[in-house]
Each structure stands twice: as C-alpha cells, then as structure tokens.
C-alpha cells in the first residue's frame, strides 16, 4: 500500500494528527487545509529561502485574506527578498510596531444604555454605572451647559 504524496488529501500533519491538504497556487505560494475540532482551517503560506535556509511565512487565513490579497502579500515578500531582507522578520517588526501604536492610542470613553435605562460609561479599566435618576440628572446638567 502506497502512502499519499505531499499535495494529496489524506496526508497526516506532524503535530495535529489531522488530515492536511496542500494546494499550490503559484511558485512558492500555497494554501493549507487542516481539519480541527472546530472545523477546517485554511491558511496561505509562502515558502522561501533566506541565507540558505528554507522558511515558511504565514500570509493569513481564508476567507479573511483572499487569493488576490495573498498574491499581493507574496509579491511584497519577494520584493523584500530581492533587497536581501527576511520577509518573516520584516512582518514581525511591522506587527510589533502596530501593537505599540495600538497600546498608546487612547480610545476614549464608551457609553452604553442598558435595557433597564441604566447608563454604563467605560474608559480603560474603569466603569461607571448610572441608574435612571442619575442618568436624567447628567442629561439635564449637559443641557444646561450648552
């Protein structure tokens, strides 16, 4: 009995033990389908060589990232390789910068109204709950300040 080859359904993943199917879309761009308890995971991957070592870069998951967007990201990674830069490192650095920017931006307070008529104001980790009477008092106060 022969074993399935690399790109055929039924191949077993090394870690998960679940069926894996890899489909090639263009040179070095592939999608990988993995069966999990919560359903099937489909991710875009770019295989490349940097400094003599084969590496894999995850480009996102389908359907959040379309085939067109995966091809665009793959082309961007190729441009980085042409400049002798590691795409994996570049993406990690960009993600770290995004995380820092997101943590420094103050989102401001959020206000919501419950079914009971209570107002809930949240800012950061602080929460202020106003019952209906207190909400009316604040509304009247704001009208006077205008």
Backbone torsions as a table, in degrees:
resi	resn	phi	psi	omega
1	UNK	NA	127.1	-178.2
2	UNK	-90.8	150.8	178.3
3	UNK	-86.7	149.6	178.0
4	UNK	-64.5	146.1	178.4
5	UNK	-79.1	179.5	-171.2
6	UNK	-52.8	-46.3	-171.9
7	UNK	-94.9	9.0	-175.7
8	UNK	-96.1	149.2	177.0
9	UNK	-62.2	153.0	177.5
10	UNK	97.9	-7.9	177.9
11	UNK	-68.8	138.8	-178.2
12	UNK	-91.6	135.4	176.4
13	UNK	-73.3	153.9	-177.8
14	UNK	-68.8	-45.1	-172.7
15	UNK	-90.4	-46.7	-170.3
16	UNK	-82.9	-26.1	-176.4
17	UNK	75.7	8.3	-179.9
18	UNK	-99.7	159.6	-178.5
19	UNK	-65.3	139.4	-178.4
20	UNK	-128.8	138.7	174.0
21	UNK	-129.2	129.0	179.1
22	UNK	-114.3	127.4	178.6
23	UNK	-115.9	132.2	178.8
24	UNK	-92.2	131.1	179.8
25	UNK	-104.3	-38.1	176.2
26	UNK	-160.0	179.9	-177.3
27	UNK	-52.8	115.6	174.6
28	UNK	75.0	-4.5	176.7
29	UNK	-102.3	127.9	-180.0
30	UNK	-141.3	161.1	171.6
31	UNK	-116.6	143.9	-176.9
32	UNK	-123.9	123.8	178.7
33	UNK	-104.9	124.5	-178.9
34	UNK	-126.0	131.1	176.7
35	UNK	-83.3	128.6	177.6
36	UNK	-127.7	173.6	179.0
37	UNK	-61.1	-35.3	-176.7
38	UNK	-87.2	3.6	-179.4
39	UNK	131.9	-156.0	-178.5
40	UNK	-105.9	132.0	178.0
41	UNK	-101.5	132.4	178.7
42	UNK	-125.0	117.9	-179.0
43	UNK	-128.3	149.7	177.5
44	UNK	-91.7	135.2	-179.1
45	UNK	-134.5	146.0	178.3
46	UNK	-120.1	119.5	-180.0
47	UNK	-98.4	129.2	-178.4
48	UNK	-146.8	167.6	175.9
49	UNK	-115.1	131.6	177.3
50	UNK	-135.9	125.0	-177.9
51	UNK	53.0	43.0	175.4
52	UNK	78.5	4.1	-179.4
53	UNK	-117.2	137.3	176.3
54	UNK	-77.4	133.2	-179.8
55	UNK	-135.2	158.1	179.5
56	UNK	-122.8	133.6	179.2
57	UNK	-118.2	123.6	176.3
58	UNK	-78.6	126.8	-176.9
59	UNK	-101.3	-2.6	-179.9
60	UNK	130.6	176.7	-179.2
61	UNK	-112.9	148.8	175.9
62	UNK	-86.1	136.3	11.6
63	UNK	-96.0	2.6	179.0
64	UNK	-59.6	-35.7	177.8
65	UNK	-116.6	117.5	-178.9
66	UNK	-76.4	171.0	177.0
67	UNK	-61.1	-40.7	179.0
68	UNK	-60.8	-47.6	-179.7
69	UNK	-64.8	-36.6	177.5
70	UNK	-63.1	-40.5	177.9
71	UNK	-65.8	-38.3	177.5
72	UNK	-63.7	-46.0	179.0
73	UNK	-64.1	-37.0	177.7
74	UNK	-63.8	-43.3	179.1
75	UNK	-64.3	-39.6	177.3
76	UNK	-62.0	-41.2	178.2
77	UNK	-63.6	-38.4	178.0
78	UNK	-64.7	-37.8	177.7
79	UNK	-64.1	-39.2	176.9
80	UNK	-64.1	-41.1	177.9
81	UNK	-62.1	-37.9	179.2
82	UNK	-64.1	-27.1	177.6
83	UNK	-90.3	11.4	-178.9
84	UNK	63.4	34.2	176.0
85	UNK	-112.6	143.8	178.5
86	UNK	-80.6	115.6	-178.9
87	UNK	-59.7	-35.9	179.1
88	UNK	-61.5	-44.5	178.2
89	UNK	-65.9	-41.5	-179.2
90	UNK	-61.9	-43.7	179.2
91	UNK	-67.2	-38.4	178.1
92	UNK	-63.9	-42.0	178.8
93	UNK	-64.5	-42.2	179.1
94	UNK	-63.3	-40.2	179.5
95	UNK	-65.9	-39.9	178.5
96	UNK	-63.9	-40.4	177.8
97	UNK	-64.2	-41.6	177.4
98	UNK	-60.2	-41.3	-179.3
99	UNK	-64.6	-40.8	178.7
100	UNK	-65.1	-45.0	178.9
101	UNK	-62.9	-39.7	-179.7
102	UNK	-66.0	-34.2	-179.0
103	UNK	-77.6	-23.4	-178.6
104	UNK	-88.9	-17.1	179.9
105	UNK	-79.3	126.7	179.0
106	UNK	-86.7	113.3	-175.4
107	UNK	-71.9	-14.1	-178.2
108	UNK	81.1	174.6	-177.9
109	UNK	-76.7	152.4	172.8
110	UNK	-117.1	139.3	-177.7
111	UNK	-120.1	133.0	176.4
112	UNK	-136.2	155.3	-179.3
113	UNK	-115.5	123.7	179.0
114	UNK	-80.9	168.0	178.1
115	UNK	-64.1	-25.3	-179.6
116	UNK	-78.5	-7.3	-176.3
117	UNK	93.8	1.0	178.2
118	UNK	-77.8	145.5	177.3
119	UNK	-104.4	133.4	178.3
120	UNK	-118.1	123.2	179.3
121	UNK	-113.6	125.7	-179.8
122	UNK	-121.8	136.8	172.5
123	UNK	-144.3	115.3	-176.5
124	UNK	63.5	-124.0	178.9
125	UNK	-96.9	-3.2	-178.0
126	UNK	-88.0	140.8	178.5
127	UNK	-131.3	134.0	177.4
128	UNK	-122.9	122.8	179.8
129	UNK	-110.0	128.9	178.0
130	UNK	-116.4	130.0	176.3
131	UNK	-76.8	-177.2	-173.3
132	UNK	-62.1	-40.9	179.8
133	UNK	-65.6	-45.5	179.3
134	UNK	-64.8	-36.9	177.9
135	UNK	-62.7	-43.2	179.5
136	UNK	-65.2	-39.8	178.5
137	UNK	-61.5	-44.9	179.8
138	UNK	-64.9	-39.9	179.0
139	UNK	-62.6	-43.7	178.3
140	UNK	-64.2	-40.3	179.2
141	UNK	-63.1	-41.8	179.5
142	UNK	-66.8	-35.3	177.7
143	UNK	-65.4	-37.8	179.2
144	UNK	-69.2	-31.7	-178.6
145	UNK	-74.8	-20.0	-179.5
146	UNK	-68.6	NA	NA
